[in-house]
Amino acid sequence: MKRRMFLCASFAFATLASAALAGQVPAKVETPVTINYYNYNLASTGNGAAATKRLIAEFEAANPNVKVNGVGVPSSDISTRIQADVAAGHGPDIAQMVFSDLDFFVNNLGAVALEDVVPSAELAAHFEGISPKGLKLGVYNGKTYGLAYTFSTPVLFYNADLFRKAGLNPDQPPQTWSEIKVAAKAIVDKTGQDGLATGIFGPSAGDWLFQGLIRSNNGGVLSADRKTLIFAEPAAVEAVSMLHDLYAAGVYSNLDINAAMDGMAAGTVGMYLQTSAIQAYLVKGATGNFDLRATTMPRFGDKPVRPNNSGSALVIMSSDPLKQRAAWELMKFMTSKHAYTVITSEIGYLPLRTDIVNDPQYLGNWVKEHPLVQPNLKQLEALEPWESFPGPNYRQIAKAMMDGAEQAVFGGGDPAQAMKTAQDTAQALMPKSTN
C-alpha cells in the first residue's frame, strides 16, 4: 500500500514537472501573488534566521506584488516535508534544497530546471559573476535545477593560544593529517585540552565533510555511472583508518557535533574541522578570550585537497508560470551581490559572487577585517560537488555509510571490514534498476 501511494505521488510530481516545461515565465510579476518559500535557515535560532528574514523583507519592499510566505523547515526534513505537503496540495513554490537531496528533488519532487522556464539571456546575465564551481553544484543531467545559495567548504579552525602553550607556531598551522597528529598530541600532552574534534560524525552532521575527506585521498563514494557504491575501496578505507589512528592515539576526541562546537567556542579544543557556517558562533566565543584562527582542510601527504561543499541551493518547485516568475525574482535577489554580502558577513557562508570580495561597496572592507574567510575562499577554487545518492532510499544509504564509518573510527574493530559491511548494507538500498 505504501509503495502504491509513493508511486502515485511520484506520478503527480512528474506531471507537475511536465507542466512546468510548457513555456517560459512571464517577463514581470504584474499581479499580486503569494509564494511559499521553504527555508532551513528560517528554522535555526541563530544569525541565519535573522538575516534571512531581513532579506525576505527587503525583497518584498522592492517587489510589492510578491508576498513571501517563509516556512522554516530543518534541513534534514526538507524533502520529507515537501513530499507530504505537495501530496496534500500545498507545497512550496521555491525551496532551499540540501545538495545531497538533488537527485531526489529532480526525480521525485518535481524540481524545475531553470533553463526550461527562464529566458537564456536572463539566466546568463544573472549567472555572470557567480563562481563557475558553485554553479556546477546544482546541475543534473546538464541542466541547472538548483542555484547554489548558502554553503561552505571544510575549514580547520584552531586556537592559537593553545598552540603557543603547546610549543607550536600558530603562524604555521598543520597542513597535512600527519602534521595534525603531531600538533594534536602536543596540545593534549602540554595543555590537557582536546587536540582535535571534527564535524564529520553525529546525527546532524550529514555526509558532506566525510565525502571531502575520502575524495582528498583520491577515493570516492559512488561510481561515475551512479550504479555502485565504492566507499569500501582501499583509498576510502585508508582515509577512515587515518581517523581511527588519530582516535586510538588519544588525540581525536569523540565529541558529538554540539559538544565539539561548544568546546571550540569555549577555548577547550585545539583544532576543529567543520563548516564555516559556524564561524560567527566561534568568533563570538573567542572574542576577548582567545586567538581564533583558521586554515584549509588538511591534505593526505602530497595529494591535493579536494573539498566538497556543505549547504544548499534554491530550487523552483511551482508549475504555475506567475509563481515561477516570482520565485525566480526571489532566487535572483537571494543570490545577488547585496544578499551575499549579508550571507557571508552575518552568517559565515561563502560569497559565491567572488567579484564582491574585494569591492568596498560589498565585502571588501569586511574581508580585510575578518581573515577567517580566506581559507574558504581559497578552497572555492578546488571545490567538487557533494554527491547525492540515487533513488528514494538515498538518506538511508548515506546513514548506512556514516554509521559504518563511525564504527570504523571509534568502534575498535577493523576499519576495512566495517566499511565493507556498511557498503553491502547500503548497496542493497540502491535502485534495483541500476544494480
N, C-alpha and C positions, 0 to 999 in steps of 0.2 A: 504493500500500500504506500509506504514511504517513497519507494522508488518511482511509483506511478505519479505521485504528487510532484516529485522532483523533475520528472520528465515533462510534465505539464507546465511547470514553472519555467523550465529551460526553453520550452517552445514559445511561451509568452514573451520571454526576454528576447528570443531570436526574432520574433515578429516585430517587437518594438525597434530592434536594431535595424531591421529591413526597412521599416517605415522611415527611419531617420536618413536613409540613403537616397530618398526620393528627390531631394533638392537641397540647395544651399539655403542658409539662413537669410532673413530679410536684412537689409542694409542697416537699419536702425530699430531701436525699440521706441515705437511711436505711440503705443497704447500702454496703459498701466498693466504690469504683470508681477506676480509674486513667484519667486523661485525658492525651492528648498535646497539648502546647502549643508550637506553632512560634513562635519569637520572635526577631527580628533583633537586639534589644539584647543577648540572650544570646550572640550571635556576635561582639560587639565585645570590645575588650580594655580598655576604659576604665570610667568610672563607671557606664555604662549596664548592663553585665553584673552588676556587683557589687550595684547597687541592685535590679535585677530578681530576682536570686537570693534576696536577703534578703526581698523582698516575697512571693515564692513560698513561702519557708519560713514566714513569718508566716501566710500563708493556710492552709497545711497544718496548722499548730498550732491554728488556730481552727476548722478543718474536718477533724477526724480521719478521716472516712470518705472523704476525697478525696486521692488521691495524684496529684501533678502531675509528669508526665514532660516537663521542659523541654528543647526541642530548639532549639539555636542555628542559625539559617539566615540568611545575609546577605540584606539587603533586596532586592537585585537578583535573588536566586534563589528567593524565597519561592514565587511562583506556579508556576514550573517544578518545584520540589521537590514541591509539593503534588500537582500533576498526576501526576507519576511515582509518588508514594507511594500515592495513592488508587487508581490503576490496579493497584498491587501489593497492595492490600488492607490497608494500614496507614498511612493518612493521619492528619492532625491532627483533634482534636475542637474545638480553638479555635486560631485563628491571628492573628498580628499582620500586618495587611494594609497595604501601602503604598497610599495613596489613589489613585494612578494605576492600580492594579490592580482598582479597584472593578467596572467593567463586566465584566471577565473573571471575577472571583470569582463574580459573580451569575449570569452566563450560561453559564459553562463549568466552574466548580469546585464548584457546589452549595452556595454560601453560603446560610445560613438567615436569613430576616427575623425580627427579634426579635418583631415584632407577631404572627407566626404561632405562636410557641411560649411566649411569656411572657405571663402574665395582664396585661391592660391596666392595672389598678390598680397592680400591682407595677412595671410598666415606667414608668408616670408618676411613681411615688414615687421611683424611682432617678434619673430624668431631672431631677427638681426640683433646682435649684441649678447645673446644668451650663449653660454658655454656649449659648444658642439657636443662635448662629452655628456653634459647634462641633458641635452635634447634627445640623445640616443636612449636614455634610460626608459622612456615611456613608449618606445617603438616596438610594435609587434607585427610580424609579417609585413614589414615595410611601411606601416602606417603609424601615425602618432595618435595613440589612444590616451596617453597620459602626458600632460605637460608638467615637467619637473617643477616642483614647488618648494617644499621645505625638506632639506636633508643635509647631511654632513658626511665626512669621511672619519675613520677612526683616528683619534688624537691621543697621544700619550701625555697626559697631564702629570706634572711632578712637583714635589715640594722641595724647592731649592734650599730651604733651611735644613731639612733633614739630610740633604746631600752633603751640605757643609759639615754637619755634625758627624756624618759617616766617613768623612775624609774624601768625599767625591767632589769633582769640579762641576758645579751646576751650569757652567758655560759650555760644557761638553757632555750633554746627556747621552745615554746609550742609544745606539742606532741599530744594533742587532740584538737578537734574542740571547745570544751568548753574553753580550755586554749587559743586558737586562739582568741575567742571573747573577753576575758579579756585583752589580750595583745593589740589587735587592738583598743579597746576602750581607753586604756591608751595612745596609740600613738596619736589617734585623739584628745583626750582631752588636752594632755600636750604639744604636738608639733604642732598641727594644720595641720599635714600631713595626707595622706591617710593611714588607718590602714592596709587594706588587699586588694589585687587585685588578680585575677586568670586568667589563660588562658583557662578557661572552655568554655566561650562563644565568639562568633564572627564569621564572615564569613569564616575565615581561620583556625578556632580552631579545626575542626573535632569533633569526639565524644570520643576519646580515654581517655582523662582525666575525662570526665563525667562518663564513664564506670567504671573507677577505683574508683571514689567516691562512686557510688552506690554499687559496689561489696564490698567495705570496710565496708559497713553497712549490709553485708550479703544479698544484693539484687542482681538483675541481669537485663539484657535487653532482653534476648532471652531464651526460654525454651531449655532444653537439646536435645529434638528431632528436634529443629530448625523450629518448626511449629508456635509457638505462641510468641508474644511479651509480656514481663512481666514488663516493666518499669513503669507501673502504680500500681504495687502491693505495699503493705504497707512499706516494707523495703526501696524501691526506693523512694517512696514519702517522707518518713521520712528524707532521705538524702537531697532531694531537699528542703524540709521545713527548714532544718538547714541553708542552704544558704539564703533562704528567710528571716529567722530570723536575720541573720547577716546583710543583707541589710536593713531591717526595723530598726535595731538598729543603723544604720548610721556608721557601721564600715567596711562594704564591699562595695567598690566603683564599680559602673557600668561603668568601663572603657573598651573601645574596646582593642583588643589584642595588637595593636601597641602602644597605649597610655599607657597601663599598663607596657609594656616592657620599654618604654622610661622613664616613671616615676621611675621605679625601678633603671634603669641605672643612672638617674639623682639624686637619693637620696631622692625623694619626696614620696616614697611608703615604708611603714614599712615592709610588707611581700608580697611575690609574689609566688603563686603556679603555676609552669609551667615546661615544658620540660627542661632538662639540655642542650639541643642543643643551647640554647641562652646564655649559660654560658660565652662564650668568649666575647659576646657583653656586658654583665653586668660587667664583670671584667674590660673591657676597660673603662667603665664609672665610675666605683668605684675607680680605681687606683688613689691614691693621693687625693681622695675626701671623701671617707667614707669607713668604715669597712664592707665589704660584706661577709656574711656567708651563710651557707646552712644547712638544716636538712631534715629529711624524711617527707613524706606526713603525715598529721595529721590523727589520727585514731578516731573512734567513741567509746568513753569510753574505755572499756577493750577489744573491738573487735580488732583482728589483722588487720593491714593494708594489703590490697590485691591489690597492684598496678598492672596495666597492662601497656603495652608498647605503646609508640608512634612509629613513624618511619616506617622502610621499610625492605624488603627482596629483594634479587636478584633472578630473575626468567628467565629460558631459554625459549625462545619463538620460536626458529627456528626448522624446521623439517629436515634441512639439516645436516647430521652427521658431516661433516667437521666444519660447523659453530657452531654446538653444542659443539664440542671439543674446539674450540676457545673460545666460550662463557664460558665453564666450566673452562678453564685456567684463563680467566679474573676473573671469580667468585672466584676462589681459591686465586688469587692474592689480590683481594679486601677484602678478609676475612682472610688474613694472619696476622702473628704477626706484621710485619712491617706496613701493612696498618692500623691495629687497633691502633698502636701507633700514627700514623698521625691523624686518625679519632678522637681519644679521646683527644689528646693534642692540636690539632688545631681547631677542630670543637666543641667538647663537648659531643659527643655521648658516650655510654657505650663501654668499651672494652669487647667484647663477649669472647675473649680468656683471661680468668681470670688468666691464668698462667703467663701472661706478666706483671701483676700489680706490682709485687714485684721484677721483673727481671731488674737489672740496664742496661741491653742491650736494653731494650724497655721502659717500663713506670715507672720502679722502682724509679728513681730519680725525675721524673716529678710528680708522685703521692705524694711524700713526700713534694714537694713544692706547691702543689695545693690541699688542704684539701677539697675543694668544691666537689670533685668527690666522697668522701666517702659515703654520703647518697645514691647516685645512686648505688654504688657497694653493699651496704648493702641490698637494696631493690631487687637486682637481684635475691637474694635467695628466695624471695617470689613472683616472677613475675608470672602473669597469662596473657593469650593471649587476645589481642584486638579482640573482637567478630566481625566477618564480617557477615552482614545480607545477607540472601539468595535472589536469583532472580535478574533480570535486574533492578528492582526499588530500589536496596539497598541504593543508595545515597539519594533518596527521603525519604526512611524510616528513615535514620539517621537524615535528615534535619527536618522531622516532629517531631521526638523525641527531638531534640535540640531546635527547635522553641518552643515546649511546655514547656520544662524545663526553657528556658529563660523567658517565660511569667509567669511561676510559681514563679520564683525568683524575678523578677523585676516588674511584671505587677500589683501587688496589689490584685490579686484575690485569690481564694482557690487553693493551690498547688495540692491537690488531684484531683480536677475537671480538672485543666489544664492538668495534666498528663494523666488523663483518656481520655480526648478529643483528645490529641495527639496520644495516643495509638490506639484509634479507627480509626483515620485517617491513621496511619501507617500500621495497620493490614490489611486494605483494599488494601494496596500496596504489600502485601506479595504474593508469588507464590500461585495461587489458588489450585494447586495440593497438597499443603502441609497444607492447612487450615483444 
